Amino acid sequence: MVKSRIALYLIWCIAIHFCERTYVYNTIKRCQWDQWEDWSHDGNPVSSAVNPYHSVIIGDPQIIDEFSYPNRTVGTFLKISQFIVDNYLHRNHVYIKKLLNPDSILFVGDLFDGGRDAENEAWYDEYKRFNKIFNKFEDTKMITSIPGNHDVGFGDGVKSDVLNRFKTFFGDANDYLIMGNHSLILMDTVSLSNVENKEVNRESSYFLNSLNDKTHKIHKYPKILLTHVPLYRFTERQLCGPLRERTNKRFPVMKGKQYQTVIEYDISQRILNAIKPKIIFSGDDHDYCHIRHPLQHADDPSSIKGSGESFTDEITVKSSAMTGGIKKPAVQLLSLWNPLDANDIETRDKDYIFEETGGLVVRHDTLQSRICYLPEGYHSIRIYVTLLLFNIISFIVVFIPHRMSFKIMKFYHKLNSLILNNNNRNSDYTLLPMNKDKPSLIAKQKNGGGFKDTLLKLLNKDWEISDKIDIKSLLLNVIVITSLAINHIKWYINSI
């Protein structure tokens, strides 16, 4: 069975390469910037002298830890889960850089799952693990300073020491940056929602109040706001659109222990009135949602359909994790193009017509954003499990002889004969006796060509049904092929 084992291992190699490289590459490649961004206004193409600024926004990676599955045993189960999930996040991260090459990568909170509850030593281990998964790139700016409720808690549940620990390692969220001639405002809304401890919300509140000053530097450019928790919305009329997976459900407005699905209405209005952002990117919900906030007459439903500066778009970014409770994890792409003339005056089209919500691409006069779906989380696992079951069944058929074994093998060889030789023209199969009681089905190949033919010939070459039950050989073969497959997967994971 040596050649048959080699064939099985080759099948594993092909499957692993497809799952760990080809599938990921092909999925993320569909999101490349030139596939969807369009900066031609009135038929005039974008100036080649001014390149758009590209960002990738990542929501809720929530790397799993001992707090993720409290009702299950942690030991081996946790290690295997972390191995699989960490590989998924890191693999996507590497291919996003390789294929999209963004100027910046922006996280909108919930970096950890149990960060708010972890002791310092355990928390620091998770911090190192996070940086290993999302390794930094020399020419790409990475912003991780926005805390989520899983990182520090929410509102009155935020503790000063936990918040300060996060800020010490990840940076201060209450800040702004100028990127692509846009003002990017980072807002710590989970601390801003704390009304009991002034020490917790002081910095966030002071930062927000400072933005009311119309001479503030952020107001020189179109403004983009990043926050973890979405702003308040009226769910009966502000619907999320068709790209939301939970199409039969409105956006939930609720609160519980250490979470709240939206920021309180009055705080949301303070943020909107002070900043008047062109667009907001939030996380927390794990599913996609695109709505519009009116910047005037918030209680007037008709104002939601305004245009220009009368509204603010908000996109709640999908979770990027395979454990986020959604079928299709995703990241959000952001393209910025706001060229200035020699006097630093914006040259954008002032009469640009804004599109309604619900489209795959959200287009404004100076920015465009698109959802980018990541590889389906459990696709690779299903392939590996199916292939492992196929291996086990194959060895059972060979090493635990039964009447059904001969029927399966006969069907198997006939099927391969059809694939290889077009209705059996180049192969014949004969039942040859191993002894007077137990026949054995052995393939006699004549000729053929190509990699597929060679592989299937290897499978057919020396499959012989044992004349007695051989549990030892069964277990040995399963262990050997499984060990080879696992080591091959580990090599692929470590080599990326």
C-alpha positions, -999 to 999 in steps of 0.1 A, spaced: 0 0 0 30 23 -1 21 40 -34 -15 44 -23 -4 61 9 17 84 -12 -13 92 -33 -34 100 -2 -7 123 11 -5 141 -23 -42 146 -21 -37 161 14 -10 184 0 -32 196 -28 -61 202 -4 -40 221 21 -24 243 -5 -59 251 -18 -73 259 16 -43 278 31 -32 297 0 -53 295 -32 -88 300 -17 -76 329 5 -58 345 -24 -87 342 -48 -112 355 -22 -93 386 -12 -82 394 -47 -118 401 -56 -115 432 -34 -86 448 -51 -90 486 -54 -91 488 -92 -120 463 -92 -144 488 -77 -131 523 -69 -140 549 -95 -128 585 -91 -138 597 -125 -162 627 -121 -183 636 -152 -162 613 -173 -129 628 -162 -105 603 -148 -86 608 -116 -53 626 -120 -24 601 -121 -4 626 -101 -26 622 -70 -31 586 -58 -61 577 -36 -53 570 0 -63 534 9 -74 520 43 -87 487 56 -110 488 86 -111 457 108 -139 450 132 -140 428 163 -113 402 158 -119 393 195 -91 368 198 -105 339 219 -92 332 254 -102 314 286 -132 337 289 -146 329 254 -161 295 263 -166 295 301 -190 264 299 -164 242 281 -132 227 293 -104 250 284 -72 229 281 -69 211 248 -101 225 234 -89 261 239 -55 254 224 -70 238 193 -95 266 189 -69 293 193 -46 275 168 -74 275 142 -88 310 148 -54 326 151 -43 311 118 -75 323 101 -70 359 113 -32 360 106 -36 344 71 -62 370 61 -40 398 75 -10 387 54 -30 384 22 -48 418 28 -13 434 29 0 413 0 -30 419 -24 -45 452 -12 -14 469 2 -33 496 22 -17 527 35 -33 521 69 -51 494 88 -77 506 113 -92 486 141 -126 496 156 -123 478 190 -128 444 207 -93 433 200 -95 408 228 -125 387 240 -119 388 277 -95 417 280 -116 435 306 -115 405 330 -79 393 325 -52 397 351 -21 417 340 1 387 333 -25 369 312 -34 401 295 1 408 285 4 373 270 -27 381 249 -12 414 239 19 396 225 -4 370 208 -24 398 192 8 414 178 19 380 165 -14 376 146 -16 411 133 21 417 128 31 452 117 43 462 83 70 488 77 50 509 52 15 505 66 2 525 95 -17 504 120 -41 520 145 -53 498 174 -61 524 200 -100 523 199 -111 502 229 -142 479 228 -164 467 256 -146 434 255 -113 452 260 -122 476 288 -159 472 296 -187 496 288 -200 528 305 -201 526 342 -185 492 341 -152 507 328 -125 507 355 -97 532 355 -69 506 358 -82 484 330 -86 515 307 -52 528 315 -36 494 308 -52 493 274 -41 529 266 -6 522 278 0 495 252 -24 504 224 -24 542 226 -50 569 233 -82 567 212 -93 603 218 -72 617 190 -72 626 153 -50 622 123 -48 637 89 -49 610 62 -54 615 25 -66 651 31 -93 639 55 -96 642 93 -98 608 109 -112 612 144 -108 583 169 -134 584 197 -135 563 229 -172 561 232 -173 533 258 -155 555 283 -175 586 272 -206 566 283 -195 563 319 -215 588 340 -205 576 375 -167 579 373 -155 613 361 -119 600 360 -129 575 333 -149 598 310 -129 630 316 -105 626 287 -132 615 262 -155 643 273 -128 670 271 -118 658 236 -153 658 223 -159 693 237 -128 706 221 -141 696 187 -170 721 191 -145 748 183 -150 754 146 -114 766 143 -101 731 153 -78 716 127 -102 687 121 -127 710 104 -102 719 76 -109 686 58 -138 662 53 -142 643 86 -144 605 93 -152 592 127 -141 558 142 -159 544 172 -165 510 186 -202 512 196 -226 525 169 -245 557 174 -282 557 184 -307 551 156 -344 548 151 -347 512 140 -382 515 126 -370 539 98 -332 536 98 -329 502 83 -295 484 78 -299 475 41 -297 442 21 -260 435 29 -269 426 65 -270 388 71 -299 391 96 -322 405 70 -353 397 90 -342 416 120 -338 453 128 -307 466 144 -310 457 181 -312 485 206 -306 470 240 -282 469 269 -269 444 294 -239 436 316 -209 453 302 -225 460 268 -248 483 250 -256 480 213 -259 518 207 -246 549 224 -272 569 243 -292 593 221 -280 625 238 -243 614 236 -248 605 199 -262 639 192 -233 656 210 -209 637 187 -228 644 155 -232 681 163 -196 686 173 -179 667 145 -205 666 117 -186 637 100 -190 627 65 -191 590 75 -188 570 107 -173 535 110 -183 515 140 -181 478 152 -195 458 181 -226 443 163 -205 419 142 -230 423 112 -231 449 85 -253 479 88 -254 511 67 -277 539 79 -279 577 76 -280 601 105 -297 634 99 -276 663 111 -307 685 116 -342 678 128 -333 644 141 -369 635 149 -381 644 114 -382 612 92 -380 632 60 -347 646 69 -330 612 68 -331 614 29 -310 646 29 -278 650 8 -245 668 11 -239 680 47 -274 674 59 -266 638 69 -239 614 81 -235 579 68 -227 552 94 -213 518 84 -212 492 112 -183 470 101 -187 432 100 -166 411 124 -134 399 108 -134 367 129 -146 332 120 -160 331 156 -181 362 153 -215 345 149 -219 353 112 -214 332 81 -194 356 61 -167 376 80 -155 407 62 -134 439 65 -143 474 52 -123 491 25 -119 529 24 -106 549 -5 -99 586 0 -93 611 -28 -93 648 -20 -67 666 -41 -57 701 -32 -45 729 -55 -14 750 -50 -32 771 -23 -44 740 -4 -79 745 -16 -100 714 -22 -107 706 -59 -134 680 -54 -167 682 -72 -190 703 -51 -221 692 -70 -215 655 -65 -248 635 -61 -248 612 -31 -262 577 -35 -288 562 -12 -278 535 13 -279 498 5 -253 494 -22 -221 473 -22 -200 505 -26 -208 537 -7 -197 567 -27 -192 602 -16 -174 631 -33 -141 625 -16 -144 589 -2 -156 555 -13 -161 524 8 -168 488 0 -174 457 21 -147 430 14 -157 395 22 -131 372 37 -128 334 32 -156 315 47 -145 306 82 -152 269 83 -146 261 47 -112 247 52 -122 227 83 -150 210 64 -126 200 36 -100 186 61 -127 167 81 -141 152 48 -107 142 36 -99 126 70 -131 106 70 -123 95 34 -89 82 46 -104 64 76 -131 47 55 -105 37 29 -83 20 55 -113 4 72 -123 -11 38 -88 -25 34 -80 -37 69 -114 -48 82 -126 -71 54 -163 -74 49 -186 -83 21 -193 -46 17 -156 -39 13 -154 -58 -20 -185 -40 -33 -170 -6 -23 -136 -14 -39 -152 -27 -70 -173 5 -74 -143 27 -65 -122 11 -92 -149 13 -118 -155 49 -110 -118 57 -114 -117 37 -146 -144 59 -161 -125 91 -150 -91 79 -162 -98 59 -193 -132 70 -208 -154 40 -201 -126 15 -193 -107 17 -226 -72 19 -209 -77 -1 -177 -91 -34 -167 -98 -47 -132 -96 -83 -121 -106 -102 -89 -74 -121 -81 -74 -147 -53 -53 -141 -22 -65 -174 -9 -94 -197 -17 -118 -179 6 -109 -142 2 -107 -126 -32 -88 -93 -37 -95 -66 -62 -63 -54 -78 -61 -28 -106 -41 -35 -137 -34 -3 -155 -23 -2 -192 -14 34 -199 -25 70 -193 -11 105 -189 -12 136 -169 -10 144 -132 -46 134 -125 -41 100 -143 -9 94 -124 -25 102 -90 -55 80 -96 -32 52 -108 -13 54 -76 -45 51 -57 -55 20 -78 -20 5 -78 -18 -16 -47 -51 -15 -28 -55 -51 -15 -82 -61 9 -67 -79 39 -77 -115 44 -82 -109 81 -90 -81 105 -59 -60 111 -67 -33 137 -30 -25 142 -24 -17 106 -56 3 104 -46 25 134 -10 28 122 -21 40 87 -46 65 101 -21 79 125 6 82 99 -15 99 73 -31 122 99 3 131 114 17 139 80 -13 161 72 -12 180 105 25 187 101 20 198 66 -7 222 78 15 235 106 43 241 80 19 262 59 8 282 89 43 288 101 56 297 67 32 326 60 
